Amino acid sequence: MLKKITVLIFFLTIAVVYFHNLTRDIYSGDVGDLVTAAVVGGVAHPPGYPLFTLLGFLLNKLPLVIPPVTKVGLISVFASLAGLVVLYKFSLQITKNIFLSLLTVSILSFSYLYWLNAEIPEVFALNNFFVMILIYVNYRFYLTGERRFLFLLAFLSGLSLTHHHTILFLFPALLVLVGKHLKLVFLNKKNLFISILLFLAGFSVYSYVFFAALKNPPINWDNPVNLKNFIHLILRKDYGFAPNIVNKAVPLEVKFIHLITYLKNLVLIFSYQVIFIFIIGAVGLFKKDKYLFLALSLAYFLTGPFFIYYAGTAVTSVQGMGVIERFYVFSTVILMFFVPYGFLLIKNYLDEKLSNKKYSYILLGYFLIVPVLMFKYNLPKTDLSKTEIGNILAKNVLNSLPPKSVLFLSGDTTTFNTWYAYYVLGWRRDIDIVNPPGVGNNIYLDSEINKYKKKYPKTAVNKIISLTLDEILKKRPIFANKSINPLPKNTVLVPRGLVFQVVKKEDIQAKVSYLSDFEKNWRKVKIYRNETLNISEQNFITPEMPLIYSNALVHVGDFLDTNYKDPETAEHYYRRALWIDKTNTQAYSGLSISLYKAYRDCGAAIENMKMALTLYPIWKAYHVRLYYLYKQCKVNKSIIQQYKKQFKRQFNLDVEKQIKL
């Protein structure tokens, strides 16, 4: 009884910590899209994540006094706790020892990636649960050959595919263990038929995206109301189903850098002590059960090193690296299945060498330092209970708009966070949002287009949008967080801060008036600087936030240079942009050109352009601008010729024909 109480208190403690740290903020990345789609009963970005959005829709109905993002975030908390219970049951079955089992669980529970994903309404925590439950049920079927485990495995496999498709990388390993009972599965028609039915029953949750789309929700990616759109969604054709193994755009060197970075991060996530336990556990399992060793090793290889190599892209920023790092957790939970074997091997060895078995526990207690230090180090990083960075970005965007505005949205974080504030929290409902085609419903724009068609039925199809916007502009101000294509005739995008305004060319303000209005509005914006982010605001792609604010000033600098021909004043805004985010390559590039144009300061201009290339070495435009500066500054001819040849090798283009400043 005491042992059961101990285990219960252990898991309740973790649950309290997880619930405490759960975000109240929309944070960044895909969180805004997933939460908004869930709350409004819509369809999230490809492949739709029907299980997640359905669960989020139901959880949002709970009568709890917490924000909607937190209610949906309960998915991650419950999934993470359930995954820990599965790992505990597996460990207990292997070690027959509660101490070793709880020690194993505590290492995973407070490891950075697992803990962080428990605190945000993202897809990875639920995927972690599926990884662990599939391995455990697969293992139980492998040991016992009982049909109930086969049928449960079939159902969970189908259900897991309604969530994150990376789970497919686990399936070959599952088949390895299923192969032990080949006759029971594939040669028994009844078992095979029931298994297929149960798999389809789990997969049938995908029908949710169809029924959700039928309601015409505001977030409705690919509108999967027919088979063509459904297949388009499920195969992620908006993004491409998956990267190519051989991708000339991503050199092998880059892929191997990703692989090395991943392996280094394993040490940072777990510590050398736990890596040692992984290795010992693998050795112990190999001696005990080579078939299971093969299955788990294959699972780790496919979801870890192979996947990281396979999906590796040319990352050019901290935010881009954050996107890749989210997938590290996939393989780390698989590694934890080696840990019980490692602890068991060490305990058995110590029991043989020591006169009293109690001494074994004292020595094994050394490993308690790992979860203790993990807890101490990762607690401030994963405590998202007081972060506001995502909500404030959305508030800054919406509050920068005058009444009755029309806002065009594109891109990820800014768009998704604004969706949450607008559709879920109900902020600034006086404005109308226009979403990218195929991403969300555009009731307002569609209505205006239909009105225009009715009024001018002979209008050419390729001109209808531009002309409709021209009509809207007569009645309401139009803004966008990025470009609009096509723009109404004789208009330009004027940067107003976090948004651009569509303005008739003849209505562009004088420079003094423009800057006065900008500064007045900019003072209302709460800015997040890269150097002053709290530790809980530096996870994954959240550091993108300062870049968004920094780019707002870059756009002002660009506008001052191109529209008012004032590189001297533009320099001031580029420097302010770097004060917000010193990694902003666009700010370095803009500063470089403004220094040359304003003062013919070749040294500083070249230095800043080189800095932009150091941070973003594969961006063609920066290479072109550096070449331009070399020529204008009359740098040694041999350097110019060498750079010209280098550009030709790298981009297969003539750099002379690319110069457009």
C-alpha positions in Angstrom: 0.0 0.0 0.0 2.9 2.4 0.9 4.5 1.7 -2.5 1.2 2.6 -4.3 0.9 5.8 -2.3 4.5 6.7 -3.1 3.9 6.2 -6.8 0.6 8.2 -6.7 2.3 11.1 -4.9 5.1 11.0 -7.4 2.8 11.4 -10.4 0.6 13.9 -8.7 3.7 16.1 -8.0 4.6 16.0 -11.7 1.0 16.8 -12.6 1.0 19.8 -10.3 4.3 21.1 -11.8 3.0 20.6 -15.4 -0.3 22.3 -14.7 1.4 25.2 -13.0 3.8 25.8 -15.9 1.1 25.5 -18.6 1.0 28.6 -20.9 -1.7 31.2 -20.6 -0.2 32.9 -23.7 -0.6 32.1 -27.4 3.2 32.0 -27.5 4.5 31.5 -31.1 4.8 29.2 -34.1 1.9 27.0 -34.9 0.2 27.3 -31.5 -2.1 30.1 -32.7 -3.3 28.2 -35.7 -3.9 24.9 -33.7 -5.7 26.6 -30.9 -7.8 28.8 -33.1 -8.8 26.0 -35.4 -9.7 23.9 -32.3 -11.8 26.5 -30.6 -13.7 27.6 -33.7 -14.2 24.0 -34.8 -12.1 24.5 -37.9 -9.4 22.7 -39.8 -5.7 23.3 -38.8 -2.8 23.5 -41.2 -1.9 20.3 -43.2 -2.3 17.5 -42.5 -5.2 18.9 -40.4 -4.5 17.3 -37.0 -8.2 16.2 -36.6 -7.6 14.3 -33.3 -5.9 17.3 -31.7 -8.4 19.9 -32.9 -11.3 17.7 -31.9 -9.9 17.2 -28.4 -9.2 20.9 -28.2 -12.7 21.8 -29.3 -14.1 19.6 -26.5 -11.7 20.8 -23.8 -12.5 24.4 -24.6 -16.1 23.7 -23.5 -14.9 22.9 -20.0 -16.3 25.5 -17.4 -12.8 26.5 -16.2 -11.7 30.0 -15.5 -8.6 29.8 -17.7 -7.9 31.2 -21.2 -8.9 29.1 -24.2 -5.2 28.5 -25.1 -4.7 27.0 -21.7 -7.8 24.7 -22.0 -6.5 23.4 -25.3 -3.0 23.1 -23.7 -4.5 20.5 -21.4 -4.1 18.1 -24.3 -0.3 18.4 -23.9 -0.4 18.0 -20.1 -2.6 15.0 -20.1 -0.8 13.3 -23.0 2.6 13.9 -21.3 1.4 12.5 -18.0 -0.1 9.5 -19.8 3.1 8.9 -21.6 5.0 8.9 -18.3 2.6 6.4 -16.9 3.2 4.1 -19.9 7.0 4.4 -19.4 6.6 3.6 -15.7 4.6 0.5 -16.5 7.2 -0.6 -19.0 10.1 0.1 -16.6 8.4 -1.8 -13.8 7.8 -4.8 -16.0 11.5 -4.8 -16.9 13.1 -4.0 -13.6 10.4 -5.2 -11.1 11.7 -2.3 -9.1 9.7 0.8 -8.2 12.8 3.0 -7.4 14.4 2.3 -10.7 11.1 2.8 -12.6 10.4 6.2 -10.9 14.0 7.2 -11.5 13.6 6.5 -15.2 10.3 8.4 -15.4 11.7 11.4 -13.5 14.6 11.7 -16.0 12.2 12.0 -19.0 9.6 14.1 -17.1 12.0 16.9 -16.4 14.1 16.7 -19.6 13.9 20.0 -21.5 12.1 19.0 -24.7 9.6 16.6 -23.0 8.8 19.1 -20.3 8.4 22.1 -22.6 6.1 20.3 -25.0 3.9 19.5 -22.0 3.3 23.2 -21.4 2.2 24.4 -24.9 -0.8 23.4 -27.1 1.4 22.0 -29.8 1.2 18.6 -31.6 4.4 17.0 -30.1 3.2 16.0 -26.7 0.4 14.0 -28.0 2.7 12.5 -30.6 5.1 11.5 -27.8 2.2 9.7 -26.1 1.4 7.7 -29.3 5.1 6.8 -29.7 5.2 5.4 -26.1 1.9 3.6 -26.0 2.5 2.0 -29.4 5.9 0.7 -28.3 4.4 -0.6 -25.0 1.4 -2.3 -26.6 3.6 -3.7 -29.3 6.0 -5.0 -26.7 3.1 -6.7 -24.7 1.9 -8.4 -27.9 5.4 -9.5 -28.7 5.7 -11.1 -25.2 2.3 -12.7 -24.9 0.9 -13.1 -28.4 -2.5 -12.1 -26.9 -5.1 -10.9 -29.5 -6.2 -8.0 -27.3 -2.8 -6.4 -27.6 -2.8 -7.0 -31.4 -6.3 -5.4 -31.7 -5.3 -2.5 -29.4 -2.1 -1.9 -31.5 -4.2 -1.9 -34.7 -6.6 0.7 -33.3 -3.9 2.9 -31.8 -1.9 2.8 -35.1 -4.9 4.1 -37.1 -5.6 6.7 -34.4 -2.0 7.9 -34.3 -2.2 8.7 -38.0 -5.0 11.2 -37.4 -2.5 13.2 -35.5 1.2 13.6 -36.6 2.3 11.7 -39.7 5.9 11.4 -38.5 4.6 8.5 -36.5 5.0 6.5 -39.8 8.8 6.4 -39.1 8.0 4.2 -36.1 5.9 1.7 -38.0 8.8 -0.4 -39.4 10.0 -1.1 -35.9 6.5 -2.1 -34.8 6.4 -4.6 -37.6 9.6 -6.1 -36.5 8.0 -7.2 -33.2 4.7 -8.1 -34.9 6.7 -10.5 -37.1 7.3 -12.9 -34.2 3.6 -13.8 -34.4 3.3 -13.7 -38.1 0.9 -16.6 -38.3 -1.4 -15.1 -35.7 -1.6 -11.8 -37.5 -1.4 -12.5 -41.2 -2.4 -16.1 -41.6 -5.4 -15.9 -39.4 -8.1 -14.3 -41.5 -10.3 -13.4 -38.6 -7.6 -11.7 -36.7 -6.4 -9.9 -39.8 -9.9 -8.7 -40.6 -10.6 -7.4 -37.1 -7.2 -5.7 -37.0 -7.9 -3.9 -40.3 -11.4 -2.9 -39.0 -9.9 -1.5 -35.8 -7.2 0.3 -37.7 -9.8 2.0 -39.9 -11.9 2.7 -36.8 -9.0 4.7 -35.4 -8.3 6.4 -38.7 -11.9 7.3 -39.1 -11.3 10.3 -36.7 -10.0 12.0 -39.9 -13.6 12.4 -40.9 -13.7 15.3 -38.4 -12.0 17.6 -40.9 -14.7 16.9 -43.4 -17.5 17.7 -40.9 -15.6 20.7 -39.6 -15.1 22.1 -43.1 -18.8 21.7 -43.9 -19.6 24.3 -41.2 -17.6 26.9 -43.1 -15.4 27.9 -40.1 -13.1 30.9 -40.2 -10.0 28.7 -40.1 -10.4 26.0 -42.8 -7.2 25.0 -44.5 -7.8 23.5 -48.0 -11.5 23.3 -47.3 -11.6 19.4 -47.3 -15.3 19.0 -48.2 -14.5 16.7 -51.1 -12.0 13.9 -51.9 -9.7 16.1 -53.9 -9.3 18.7 -51.2 -9.1 16.0 -48.5 -6.2 14.3 -50.2 -4.6 17.7 -50.8 -4.8 18.3 -47.0 -3.7 14.9 -45.8 -0.7 14.7 -48.1 0.4 18.2 -47.1 0.6 19.3 -50.8 0.7 23.0 -49.7 4.2 22.2 -48.3 5.2 19.1 -50.2 4.6 15.8 -48.6 8.2 15.4 -47.4 11.7 16.5 -48.2 13.8 14.5 -50.7 16.6 12.3 -49.4 18.8 13.7 -52.1 18.1 17.4 -52.3 20.6 19.5 -54.3 19.3 22.6 -52.6 20.5 21.2 -49.3 24.1 20.1 -49.6 25.2 16.9 -47.7 27.4 19.0 -45.6 24.4 20.9 -44.2 22.5 17.7 -43.5 25.5 16.3 -41.6 25.7 19.5 -39.6 22.1 19.0 -38.6 23.0 15.4 -37.6 26.0 16.4 -35.5 24.0 19.2 -33.9 21.3 16.7 -33.0 23.8 14.3 -31.4 25.3 17.1 -29.4 21.9 18.2 -28.2 21.2 14.7 -26.8 24.0 15.4 -24.2 22.6 18.8 -23.4 19.1 17.4 -23.0 20.0 14.4 -20.9 23.6 14.7 -19.6 26.6 12.4 -20.0 25.3 10.2 -17.2 22.0 9.4 -18.9 23.8 8.8 -22.3 25.9 6.3 -20.4 22.8 4.6 -19.2 21.4 4.5 -22.8 24.5 2.7 -23.9 24.6 0.3 -21.0 20.9 -0.4 -21.5 21.4 -1.1 -25.2 24.1 -3.6 -24.3 22.0 -5.2 -21.6 19.0 -5.5 -24.0 21.1 -6.9 -26.8 22.3 -9.7 -24.4 18.8 -10.4 -23.2 16.6 -10.0 -26.2 18.1 -9.3 -29.6 14.8 -9.1 -31.4 13.5 -6.3 -29.1 16.9 -4.6 -29.3 16.6 -4.6 -33.1 13.1 -3.1 -32.9 14.0 -0.3 -30.5 17.2 0.5 -32.3 15.5 0.7 -35.6 12.8 2.9 -34.0 15.5 5.2 -32.7 17.5 5.3 -35.9 14.5 6.1 -38.1 13.0 8.8 -35.8 16.3 10.2 -34.7 19.5 10.3 -36.9 17.7 9.3 -40.1 14.8 11.7 -39.7 17.0 14.6 -38.8 19.2 13.9 -41.8 16.2 13.3 -44.1 14.3 16.5 -43.0 17.4 18.7 -42.7 17.1 22.1 -44.5 19.3 25.1 -45.0 18.7 26.9 -41.7 19.7 30.5 -41.6 18.4 31.8 -38.3 17.9 30.9 -34.6 14.2 30.6 -35.4 14.9 28.1 -38.2 17.0 26.0 -35.9 14.1 26.1 -33.4 11.8 24.5 -35.9 14.2 21.6 -36.4 14.8 21.2 -32.6 11.1 20.6 -32.1 11.5 17.2 -33.7 14.3 16.0 -31.5 11.8 14.9 -28.8 10.4 12.3 -31.2 13.5 10.0 -30.8 14.4 11.0 -27.2 11.3 9.3 -25.8 12.3 6.1 -27.7 15.8 6.2 -26.1 14.1 6.2 -22.7 13.0 2.6 -23.3 16.7 1.5 -23.0 17.1 3.2 -19.6 15.4 0.5 -17.5 17.7 -2.1 -18.9 20.7 0.1 -18.1 19.7 0.6 -14.5 18.8 -3.1 -14.1 22.2 -4.2 -15.5 24.0 -1.8 -13.1 21.9 -2.9 -10.1 22.5 -6.6 -10.8 26.2 -6.0 -11.1 26.3 -4.0 -7.8 24.2 -6.7 -6.0 26.8 -9.3 -7.0 29.7 -7.2 -5.8 28.3 -5.8 -2.6 27.5 -7.6 0.6 24.2 -5.8 1.2 21.7 -5.0 -1.6 20.9 -1.7 0.2 24.3 -0.4 -0.9 23.2 -0.8 -4.5 20.4 1.7 -3.9 22.8 4.1 -2.3 25.1 4.0 -5.3 22.3 4.2 -7.8 21.0 7.1 -5.8 23.8 9.1 -7.5 21.7 9.2 -10.6 19.0 11.2 -8.7 21.2 14.2 -9.3 20.2 14.1 -13.0 16.5 14.8 -12.6 17.2 17.2 -9.7 19.5 19.3 -11.8 17.1 19.0 -14.8 14.3 20.3 -12.6 16.4 23.2 -11.3 17.8 24.2 -14.8 14.6 23.6 -16.9 12.0 25.0 -14.5 12.5 28.7 -15.5 12.7 27.7 -19.2 9.4 25.8 -19.1 7.5 28.0 -16.8 5.2 29.6 -19.3 2.5 30.5 -16.8 3.3 34.3 -16.9 4.5 34.8 -20.5 2.6 37.3 -22.6 4.9 37.7 -25.6 2.5 36.1 -28.1 -0.7 37.8 -26.9 1.1 41.2 -26.8 2.3 40.8 -30.4 -1.4 40.2 -31.5 -2.5 43.1 -29.4 0.2 45.4 -31.0 -0.9 44.4 -34.5 -4.6 44.9 -33.9 -4.3 48.1 -31.9 -2.2 49.7 -34.6 -5.2 49.7 -36.9 -7.8 52.5 -37.1 -11.5 51.7 -36.7 -13.2 49.7 -39.5 -9.9 48.7 -41.1 -9.4 45.7 -43.5 -6.3 43.6 -42.6 -4.6 41.2 -45.0 -2.6 38.5 -43.1 0.1 36.2 -44.3 3.1 34.3 -42.7 3.0 32.2 -39.6 3.5 33.7 -36.1 2.0 37.1 -36.7 -1.0 35.6 -38.6 -1.7 32.8 -36.1 -1.4 34.9 -33.0 -3.7 37.6 -34.6 -6.2 34.8 -35.4 -6.3 33.8 -31.8 -6.8 37.3 -30.6 -9.4 38.1 -33.2 -11.5 34.9 -33.6 -11.1 33.4 -30.1 -10.7 36.3 -27.8 -12.9 38.6 -29.8 -10.4 41.6 -30.0 -11.1 44.3 -32.5 -14.1 42.8 -34.2 -14.7 46.1 -35.9 -12.1 45.2 -38.5 -12.3 42.5 -41.2 -9.5 40.0 -41.7 -8.5 38.7 -45.1 -6.6 35.4 -45.0 -4.3 33.8 -47.6 -6.2 31.7 -50.2 -6.9 28.2 -49.0 -6.0 29.0 -45.4 -9.0 30.6 -43.9 -12.4 31.8 -44.9 -12.6 35.2 -46.4 -16.3 36.1 -46.0 -15.8 39.8 -46.2 -13.5 39.8 -49.3 -15.7 37.2 -51.1 -18.7 39.3 -50.4 -17.1 42.4 -51.8 -15.8 40.5 -54.9 -19.4 39.2 -55.6 -20.7 42.8 -55.3 -18.2 44.0 -57.8 -19.0 41.2 -60.2 -22.7 41.9 -60.0 -22.0 45.6 -60.6 -19.4 45.0 -63.4 -20.2 41.5 -64.8 -17.8 41.9 -67.8 -14.7 42.4 -65.6 -11.8 40.2 -66.5 -11.1 37.5 -63.9 -7.4 38.4 -63.6 -8.4 42.0 -62.6 -11.3 41.3 -60.3 -9.4 41.3 -57.0 -7.3 44.4 -57.7 -10.4 46.3 -58.8 -12.4 45.1 -55.8 -9.6 46.3 -53.5 -9.7 49.6 -55.2 -13.4 49.9 -54.4 -12.9 48.9 -50.8 -10.1 51.5 -50.5 -12.7 54.2 -51.3 -14.6 53.2 -48.1 -12.2 51.7 -45.7 -8.4 51.7 -45.0 -6.6 48.6 -46.0 -3.6 47.2 -44.1 -1.4 44.1 -44.4 1.4 42.6 -42.3 3.2 41.6 -45.6 2.7 42.1 -49.3 -0.6 42.1 -51.1 -0.7 40.6 -54.6 -2.1 42.2 -56.6 -2.2 45.7 -55.2 -4.9 48.2 -56.4 -3.7 50.3 -59.3 -1.5 53.3 -58.5 -1.0 52.3 -54.8 2.0 51.4 -52.7 2.5 49.7 -49.3 3.5 52.3 -46.7 5.1 50.9 -43.5 3.2 52.0 -40.4 5.0 49.8 -37.9 3.9 46.1 -37.6 1.6 46.6 -40.6 1.7 48.3 -44.0 -1.1 50.5 -45.3 -2.3 50.5 -48.9 -2.0 54.2 -50.0 -2.6 55.9 -53.3 0.6 57.2 -54.7 -0.7 60.8 -54.8 -1.7 60.5 -51.1 1.7 59.7 -49.7 2.6 62.1 -46.9 5.5 64.4 -46.8 8.5 62.9 -45.0 8.2 65.0 -41.9 4.5 64.2 -41.5 5.0 60.5 -42.2 7.7 60.2 -39.6 5.8 62.1 -37.0 2.8 59.8 -37.4 5.0 56.7 -37.4 6.8 57.7 -34.2 3.5 58.6 -32.5 2.1 55.1 -33.2 5.4 53.3 -32.5 5.5 54.7 -29.0 2.3 52.7 -28.3 4.0 49.4 -29.2 5.4 47.2 -26.5 8.7 46.0 -28.0 10.5 42.8 -27.2 14.2 43.0 -27.7 16.3 40.0 -28.4 18.8 40.7 -25.6 16.2 41.2 -22.9 13.9 38.2 -23.5 13.1 36.2 -20.4 14.4 32.7 -20.3 10.8 31.4 -20.8 10.6 33.5 -23.9 13.6 31.9 -25.6 12.2 28.5 -26.5 12.0 27.1 -30.0 10.9 29.9 -32.4 9.8 32.4 -29.9 13.0 34.5 -30.5 11.4 35.3 -33.8 9.3 37.9 -32.0 12.1 40.6 -31.6 12.8 40.0 -35.3 9.2 41.0 -36.2 9.6 44.3 -34.3 13.0 44.8 -35.7 11.8 44.3 -39.3 9.1 46.9 -38.8 11.9 49.5 -38.4 13.8 48.0 -41.4 10.7 48.6 -43.5 10.7 52.2 -42.5 14.3 52.6 -43.4 13.7 51.0 -46.8 10.8 53.3 -47.4 12.8 56.4 -46.5 15.5 55.3 -48.9 13.4 54.3 -51.8 10.5 56.8 -51.5 12.1 59.9 -50.0 15.7 59.3 -51.2 16.9 59.9 -47.7 19.6 57.3 -46.8 20.8 59.4 -43.9 17.5 59.2 -42.0 17.1 55.6 -43.1 20.4 54.8 -41.3 18.9 55.8 -38.0 16.0 53.2 -38.4 18.4 50.4 -39.4 20.4 51.0 -36.3 17.3 51.0 -34.1 16.3 47.8 -35.8 19.6 46.2 -34.7 19.1 47.5 -31.2 16.0 45.4 -31.1 17.6 42.3 -32.8 21.3 42.3 -33.5 20.9 39.2 -35.6 18.6 40.9 -38.2 20.4 40.4 -41.5 18.0 42.8 -43.3 19.0 45.6 -40.9 22.7 45.0 -41.6 22.1 45.0 -45.4 20.0 48.1 -45.2 22.5 49.8 -43.0 25.3 48.9 -45.4 23.6 50.4 -48.4 22.5 53.6 -46.5 26.1 54.2 -45.3 27.4 53.9 -48.8 24.7 56.1 -50.3 24.7 58.7 -47.6 28.5 59.0 -46.8 30.3 56.8 -49.4 31.7 55.0 -46.3 33.0 52.0 -48.1 34.7 50.4 -45.1 31.6 50.4 -42.9 29.3 49.5 -45.9 31.3 46.4 -46.8 31.7 45.4 -43.2 28.0 45.5 -42.5 27.1 43.6 -45.7 29.6 40.9 -44.8 27.9 40.7 -41.4 24.6 40.1 -43.1 26.3 37.3 -45.1 27.8 35.8 -42.0 24.4 35.5 -40.5 22.7 34.4 -43.8 25.4 33.1 -46.1 23.1 31.6 -48.8 21.0 34.7 -49.5 21.7 35.7 -53.1 20.7 39.3 -52.7 23.4 40.0 -50.1 26.1 38.5 -52.3 24.9 40.8 -55.2 25.0 43.9 -52.9 28.5 43.0 -51.7 29.7 42.6 -55.2 28.1 46.0 -56.1 29.9 47.6 -53.1 33.2 46.0 -54.2 32.8 47.6 -57.7 31.7 51.0 -56.5 34.4 51.1 -53.9 37.0 50.1 -56.4 38.2 47.1 -54.4 41.2 45.2 -55.9 40.2 43.8 -59.3 41.3 40.3 -58.5 38.9 40.2 -55.5 36.1 41.4 -57.7 36.8 38.7 -60.4 37.2 36.0 -57.8 33.9 37.0 -56.2 32.2 37.0 -59.6 33.4 33.5 -60.3 32.3 32.3 -56.8 28.8 33.7 -57.4 28.6 31.9 -60.7 29.6 28.6 -59.0 27.2 29.0 -56.2 24.1 30.4 -58.0 24.8 29.6 -61.7 24.1 33.2 -62.6 26.0 36.2 -63.8 26.2 38.6 -60.9 26.4 41.6 -63.1 22.9 41.0 -64.4 21.5 40.7 -60.8 22.4 44.2 -59.6 19.2 46.1 -58.8 19.6 48.6 -56.0 
